[in-house]
């Protein structure tokens, strides 16, 4: 009789999913589902430079040379100044030389009063050092309130520091890697750095090698034994690049792009070092309809690379991409093809609600009987609750409740068996 009652109790918990507001969770099953409609800052142009496949687009979004007579742009991390100005950091080179002249790029700074643009090019960041050279330009705020930039690929992880986002940017040296058996695995390509909640700096590079340091310049101690991509079940391992790392919703996140397939992946970890998990679906891919304006017009760029996140109040609210309208080899200069930096809004609060809940469910399933029993109850929110995000709100998915129902049955059966 007791076992029958337990079975039906678990079944009721599972079936209760149907009665809960689940539409937002089901709609947002992968990272890409949390992109939001992009506001139109200027107007949608049908005569802007670029391939017709892109569609009508807002040239005032992000940073671009609207006439494509001077420069093409790449990278694009954003930091908001105390006065409310948005500062974008990237690289540029002469458009006449085509895409493969990126090796001659210089590091630049642009500003806007609007997160989405238009951003105005303010010139080179360090014109008197390496003649302004810079690529893979990545900015962050340091723990002492100052600002830092690391430039890799064309520079050996060279680091610059400024008291003000307008500069001057002073060279702090090259990124230092502590000696160790895997130190040579951390090559200076596609370097992204974040300030961890514990005050340490965590860096990741092209191959997914992670290193941690107490100071911005280092020395950074390589974690693990090699590329992260090879250690994650189900993860692609070839042609992965452009990782960006951040912390939100109680988890560390990485987005990395597979350049040949044009698909990006979303990874999460509790400590940012080990036990990384590949999240379902894709972070983004160019042929998907995720760059959608508020009037439902969609843009499709051929290449979307160098992803970066912009956070407010602990959540991602926008992402930037280096956007190219054709394949790289098709951009030859003076041909109406080129690259710009775009800014796309994102529901980071909804993402964090969903990924944090999934992590909690996973932790519950591996906990002790007593801990798991209480976790089952706390994991189910009130029917009308909401996280405030447009997707991935307070409701739980059918799958999660089925799992919780099954777990409840198993735990109760195990407890009764132990009592007998």
C-alpha positions as CSV (number, residue, x, y, z in Angstrom):
1,X,0.0,0.0,0.0
2,X,2.8,2.4,0.9
3,X,4.6,1.7,-2.4
4,X,1.5,2.4,-4.4
5,X,1.0,5.7,-2.6
6,X,4.6,6.7,-3.2
7,X,4.2,5.8,-6.9
8,X,1.2,8.0,-7.4
9,X,2.7,10.8,-5.4
10,X,5.7,10.9,-7.7
11,X,3.4,10.6,-10.7
12,X,1.4,13.6,-9.5
13,X,4.6,15.6,-9.1
14,X,5.5,14.8,-12.7
15,X,2.1,15.4,-14.2
16,X,1.9,18.7,-12.3
17,X,4.3,20.1,-14.9
18,X,1.4,20.4,-17.3
19,X,-0.4,22.7,-15.0
20,X,2.6,25.0,-14.5
21,X,3.5,28.0,-16.8
22,X,6.1,26.2,-18.8
23,X,6.0,27.9,-22.2
24,X,8.9,30.2,-21.6
25,X,11.2,27.4,-20.4
26,X,10.3,25.2,-23.3
27,X,10.8,28.1,-25.8
28,X,14.3,28.7,-24.4
29,X,16.0,25.4,-24.6
30,X,19.4,26.6,-25.7
31,X,21.6,29.7,-25.3
32,X,20.6,31.1,-28.7
33,X,16.9,31.3,-27.6
34,X,17.7,34.1,-25.1
35,X,18.7,36.7,-27.7
36,X,16.2,39.5,-27.7
37,X,14.9,41.7,-30.6
38,X,17.4,44.4,-31.5
39,X,16.2,48.0,-31.3
40,X,16.5,50.0,-34.5
41,X,18.8,53.0,-33.7
42,X,18.9,54.6,-37.1
43,X,16.9,53.0,-40.0
44,X,17.1,49.7,-41.9
45,X,19.0,50.3,-45.1
46,X,18.6,48.3,-48.3
47,X,21.5,50.1,-49.9
48,X,24.2,49.6,-47.3
49,X,27.4,47.9,-48.3
50,X,27.4,44.1,-48.0
51,X,26.0,41.0,-49.6
52,X,22.2,40.9,-50.1
53,X,21.9,37.8,-48.0
54,X,22.4,40.0,-44.9
55,X,19.2,41.8,-45.5
56,X,18.1,45.3,-44.7
57,X,20.2,46.4,-41.7
58,X,20.8,49.2,-39.3
59,X,24.2,50.9,-40.0
60,X,23.9,52.8,-36.7
61,X,24.1,49.5,-34.7
62,X,27.6,48.9,-33.4
63,X,30.7,50.2,-35.1
64,X,31.2,50.4,-38.9
65,X,32.5,52.6,-41.7
66,X,29.2,53.4,-43.3
67,X,30.8,54.2,-46.6
68,X,33.3,51.4,-46.5
69,X,36.0,53.8,-47.8
70,X,38.5,53.6,-45.0
71,X,38.3,50.8,-42.4
72,X,36.8,47.4,-41.5
73,X,36.4,46.6,-37.8
74,X,36.9,43.5,-35.6
75,X,36.6,42.4,-31.9
76,X,34.4,44.7,-29.9
77,X,34.2,44.4,-26.1
78,X,32.2,47.1,-24.3
79,X,32.7,48.7,-20.9
80,X,30.3,51.4,-19.5
81,X,32.0,54.4,-17.9
82,X,30.8,56.0,-14.7
83,X,29.4,59.0,-16.8
84,X,27.2,56.6,-18.7
85,X,29.3,56.6,-21.9
86,X,29.7,53.2,-23.6
87,X,33.3,52.4,-24.6
88,X,34.0,49.8,-27.3
89,X,37.4,48.3,-27.8
90,X,38.4,46.6,-31.1
91,X,40.7,46.5,-34.0
92,X,40.6,48.0,-37.5
93,X,42.6,47.8,-40.7
94,X,42.4,49.4,-44.2
95,X,39.4,48.0,-46.1
96,X,41.3,48.3,-49.4
97,X,43.6,45.5,-48.4
98,X,40.8,42.9,-47.8
99,X,40.1,40.7,-44.9
100,X,43.4,38.9,-44.8
101,X,45.2,42.2,-44.0
102,X,44.0,41.7,-40.4
103,X,47.6,41.1,-39.4
104,X,48.2,44.8,-39.9
105,X,45.4,45.9,-37.7
106,X,45.7,48.5,-34.9
107,X,43.9,48.6,-31.6
108,X,41.1,51.2,-31.4
109,X,38.6,52.8,-29.1
110,X,35.1,53.9,-29.9
111,X,32.3,55.6,-27.9
112,X,28.5,55.9,-27.9
113,X,25.8,57.3,-25.6
114,X,23.7,54.3,-26.5
115,X,24.6,50.7,-25.8
116,X,23.6,49.7,-29.4
117,X,25.4,52.5,-31.1
118,X,26.3,54.3,-33.3
119,X,29.9,54.0,-31.9
120,X,32.3,56.7,-33.1
121,X,35.9,55.7,-33.7
122,X,38.1,57.7,-31.3
123,X,41.4,56.5,-32.8
124,X,44.2,54.2,-31.7
125,X,44.7,53.1,-28.1
126,X,48.5,53.1,-27.9
127,X,49.8,54.9,-31.0
128,X,53.3,55.2,-29.6
129,X,53.7,51.5,-28.8
130,X,54.2,49.1,-31.7
131,X,52.8,51.8,-34.0
132,X,49.4,51.1,-32.4
133,X,49.4,47.5,-33.5
134,X,46.7,45.2,-31.9
135,X,44.3,42.4,-32.7
136,X,42.1,40.1,-30.5
137,X,41.7,43.2,-28.3
138,X,40.0,42.3,-25.1
139,X,39.1,44.8,-22.3
140,X,38.0,44.3,-18.7
141,X,37.8,46.3,-15.4
142,X,40.4,45.3,-12.9
143,X,39.8,44.7,-9.2
144,X,41.4,48.0,-8.2
145,X,38.9,49.9,-10.4
146,X,41.4,50.6,-13.2
147,X,41.0,49.1,-16.7
148,X,43.0,46.5,-18.6
149,X,43.4,45.3,-22.2
150,X,45.1,42.3,-23.5
151,X,46.1,42.0,-27.2
152,X,47.1,38.7,-28.6
153,X,47.6,37.0,-32.0
154,X,49.7,39.8,-33.5
155,X,51.2,40.7,-30.1
156,X,52.5,38.2,-27.5
157,X,49.6,38.7,-25.0
158,X,50.7,42.3,-24.4
159,X,48.8,44.0,-21.6
160,X,47.9,47.7,-21.1
161,X,46.4,49.5,-18.1
162,X,44.6,52.8,-17.8
163,X,43.0,54.8,-15.0
164,X,40.4,56.1,-17.4
165,X,38.6,54.4,-20.4
166,X,39.8,57.3,-22.5
167,X,43.4,56.5,-21.7
168,X,46.3,57.0,-21.8
169,X,46.9,53.2,-22.0
170,X,50.3,52.3,-20.5
171,X,52.0,49.1,-21.4
172,X,52.2,46.8,-18.3
173,X,54.2,44.0,-20.1
174,X,53.4,40.7,-21.7
175,X,51.1,38.2,-20.0
176,X,53.2,36.0,-17.7
177,X,52.7,32.2,-17.6
178,X,54.1,30.3,-14.6
179,X,56.4,27.5,-15.4
180,X,54.9,24.0,-15.2
181,X,54.3,20.9,-17.2
182,X,51.6,22.5,-19.3
183,X,52.8,26.1,-19.5
184,X,53.6,25.8,-23.2
185,X,49.9,24.9,-23.9
186,X,48.8,28.5,-23.2
187,X,49.6,30.2,-26.5
188,X,48.8,33.9,-27.0
189,X,45.9,33.5,-29.4
190,X,42.3,34.6,-28.8
191,X,43.0,35.4,-25.1
192,X,40.0,36.3,-23.0
193,X,40.3,37.3,-19.3
194,X,37.7,37.7,-16.5
195,X,37.9,38.9,-12.9
196,X,36.5,36.0,-10.8
197,X,34.3,36.5,-7.7
198,X,37.2,35.4,-5.6
199,X,39.4,38.3,-6.9
200,X,41.6,36.2,-9.1
201,X,42.0,36.5,-12.8
202,X,41.0,33.7,-15.1
203,X,42.2,33.5,-18.7
204,X,41.3,31.2,-21.5
205,X,42.8,31.0,-25.0
206,X,42.0,29.7,-28.4
207,X,42.5,26.0,-27.6
208,X,40.5,26.2,-24.3
209,X,43.5,26.2,-22.0
210,X,42.6,27.9,-18.8
211,X,45.0,29.7,-16.4
212,X,44.5,31.6,-13.2
213,X,46.5,34.4,-11.6
214,X,46.4,36.8,-8.6
215,X,47.2,39.8,-10.7
216,X,46.3,41.0,-14.2
217,X,49.7,40.5,-15.7
218,X,50.3,37.2,-13.9
219,X,52.0,34.9,-13.5
220,X,49.1,32.7,-14.6
221,X,49.1,29.1,-13.5
222,X,47.7,26.7,-16.2
223,X,44.9,24.5,-14.9
224,X,44.4,21.0,-16.1
225,X,46.4,19.1,-18.7
226,X,45.4,20.7,-22.0
227,X,42.6,21.9,-24.2
228,X,39.2,22.1,-22.5
229,X,37.4,21.0,-25.6
230,X,38.9,17.5,-25.4
231,X,37.7,17.0,-21.8
232,X,34.0,17.6,-22.4
233,X,31.6,14.9,-23.4
234,X,29.9,15.6,-26.7
235,X,32.0,18.7,-27.4
236,X,33.5,19.3,-30.9
237,X,37.3,19.3,-30.7
238,X,38.5,20.7,-34.0
239,X,38.6,24.2,-35.4
240,X,37.4,25.7,-32.1
241,X,38.3,29.4,-31.5
242,X,37.3,32.7,-30.0
243,X,36.4,31.6,-26.4
244,X,34.9,34.2,-24.1
245,X,34.6,33.5,-20.4
246,X,32.4,35.2,-17.7
247,X,30.6,34.5,-14.5
248,X,26.8,34.9,-13.9
249,X,24.0,33.2,-12.2
250,X,26.4,31.2,-9.9
251,X,28.1,29.6,-12.8
252,X,31.1,30.2,-15.1
253,X,30.3,30.3,-18.8
254,X,32.3,29.9,-22.0
255,X,31.1,30.5,-25.5
256,X,33.4,29.2,-28.2
257,X,33.0,29.2,-32.0
258,X,33.7,26.4,-34.5
259,X,34.9,28.6,-37.4
260,X,34.5,26.1,-40.3
261,X,31.0,25.1,-39.3
262,X,30.0,28.6,-38.1
263,X,28.4,27.1,-35.0
264,X,29.2,28.2,-31.4
265,X,28.9,26.2,-28.2
266,X,27.9,27.1,-24.6
267,X,29.7,25.5,-21.7
268,X,29.2,25.9,-17.9
269,X,31.1,25.0,-14.8
270,X,30.5,25.6,-11.1
271,X,34.2,26.5,-10.3
272,X,35.4,27.6,-13.7
273,X,38.2,25.1,-13.7
274,X,36.8,21.5,-14.0
275,X,33.7,19.6,-14.7
276,X,32.7,21.8,-17.6
277,X,29.4,20.8,-19.1
278,X,28.2,21.3,-22.7
279,X,24.8,22.9,-22.7
280,X,22.1,21.7,-25.2
281,X,21.9,23.2,-28.7
282,X,24.0,26.1,-29.9
283,X,25.0,29.4,-28.6
284,X,24.5,30.9,-32.1
285,X,25.0,30.3,-35.7
286,X,24.8,32.8,-38.6
287,X,21.9,31.1,-40.5
288,X,19.6,31.1,-37.5
289,X,17.1,33.9,-37.1
290,X,18.5,35.3,-33.9
291,X,19.6,38.7,-35.1
292,X,16.1,40.1,-35.4
293,X,15.0,43.7,-35.1
294,X,12.0,44.9,-33.2
295,X,10.0,45.1,-36.5
296,X,10.9,41.3,-37.1
297,X,13.4,42.0,-39.9
298,X,16.2,39.4,-39.7
299,X,19.9,39.7,-40.6
300,X,22.1,36.8,-41.6
301,X,25.8,37.5,-41.7
302,X,28.1,34.8,-43.3
303,X,30.6,35.0,-40.5
304,X,30.0,35.9,-36.8
305,X,33.2,35.7,-34.7
306,X,34.9,37.2,-31.7
307,X,31.8,37.0,-29.4
308,X,32.0,39.1,-26.3
309,X,29.5,39.8,-23.5
310,X,28.3,43.0,-21.9
311,X,26.9,42.6,-18.3
312,X,24.8,44.8,-16.1
313,X,23.7,43.9,-12.5
314,X,25.5,40.6,-12.8
315,X,23.7,39.4,-16.0
316,X,24.5,39.5,-19.7
317,X,22.4,42.1,-21.4
318,X,24.1,42.2,-24.8
319,X,26.6,40.4,-26.9
320,X,29.0,41.8,-29.6
321,X,30.1,40.0,-32.7
322,X,32.6,40.7,-35.5
323,X,30.2,40.4,-38.4
324,X,31.4,39.7,-42.0
325,X,28.9,39.6,-44.9
326,X,30.8,37.0,-47.0
327,X,33.4,34.3,-46.5
328,X,36.8,35.7,-45.5
329,X,38.4,34.8,-48.8
330,X,35.7,36.7,-50.7
331,X,36.5,40.0,-49.0
332,X,39.2,41.4,-51.3
333,X,39.0,45.1,-50.6
334,X,37.1,47.8,-52.6
335,X,34.4,45.3,-53.4
336,X,31.6,46.5,-51.1
337,X,32.3,43.6,-48.7
338,X,33.7,44.0,-45.2
339,X,33.3,43.6,-41.5
340,X,31.8,45.6,-38.6
341,X,31.0,45.1,-35.0
342,X,27.3,44.5,-34.1
343,X,25.6,44.6,-30.7
344,X,22.7,42.2,-30.0
345,X,20.5,42.4,-26.8
346,X,20.4,39.3,-24.6
347,X,18.2,38.0,-21.8
348,X,21.0,37.0,-19.4
349,X,18.6,37.0,-16.4
350,X,16.5,34.4,-18.1
351,X,19.6,32.3,-19.1
352,X,20.9,32.4,-15.5
353,X,17.6,31.4,-14.1
354,X,17.5,28.4,-16.4
355,X,21.1,27.2,-16.2
356,X,21.3,27.7,-12.4
357,X,18.1,25.7,-12.0
358,X,19.5,22.9,-14.2
359,X,22.7,22.8,-12.2
360,X,20.6,22.6,-9.0
361,X,18.6,19.7,-10.4
362,X,21.9,17.9,-11.3
363,X,23.3,18.5,-7.8
364,X,20.1,17.2,-6.2
365,X,20.3,13.9,-8.1
366,X,23.7,13.2,-6.7
367,X,23.2,14.4,-3.1
368,X,22.3,12.3,0.0
369,X,18.8,11.1,0.7
370,X,18.0,13.7,3.3
371,X,19.5,16.6,1.3
372,X,17.9,15.4,-1.9
373,X,14.4,15.2,-0.3
374,X,14.5,18.8,0.7
375,X,16.0,19.9,-2.6
376,X,13.1,18.3,-4.5
377,X,10.6,20.6,-2.6
378,X,12.7,23.7,-3.0
379,X,13.4,23.2,-6.6
380,X,9.7,23.6,-7.5
381,X,8.7,27.3,-7.5
382,X,5.2,28.7,-7.0
383,X,3.1,28.6,-10.1
384,X,3.0,32.3,-10.6
385,X,6.7,33.0,-9.8
386,X,8.9,34.7,-12.4
387,X,12.6,35.5,-12.6
388,X,11.8,38.8,-14.5
389,X,13.4,37.6,-17.7
390,X,11.4,37.2,-20.9
391,X,12.5,33.6,-21.2
392,X,13.4,30.9,-18.7
393,X,11.3,32.4,-15.9
394,X,10.2,31.0,-12.6
395,X,8.5,27.9,-14.1
396,X,10.2,24.6,-14.5
397,X,10.2,22.4,-17.5
398,X,8.2,19.1,-17.9
399,X,11.5,17.2,-18.2
400,X,12.8,18.7,-14.9
401,X,9.6,17.8,-13.0
402,X,9.5,14.3,-14.5
403,X,13.1,13.8,-13.2
404,X,12.1,15.3,-9.8
405,X,9.0,13.0,-9.6
406,X,11.1,10.0,-10.4
407,X,13.7,11.0,-7.9
408,X,11.0,11.5,-5.2
409,X,9.7,8.0,-5.9
410,X,13.2,6.5,-5.7
411,X,14.1,8.3,-2.5
412,X,10.9,7.4,-0.7
413,X,11.2,3.8,-1.7
414,X,14.8,3.7,-0.5
415,X,13.8,5.3,2.8
416,X,11.0,2.7,3.4
417,X,13.3,-0.1,2.5
418,X,15.9,1.1,5.0
419,X,13.1,1.4,7.7
420,X,12.1,-2.2,7.1
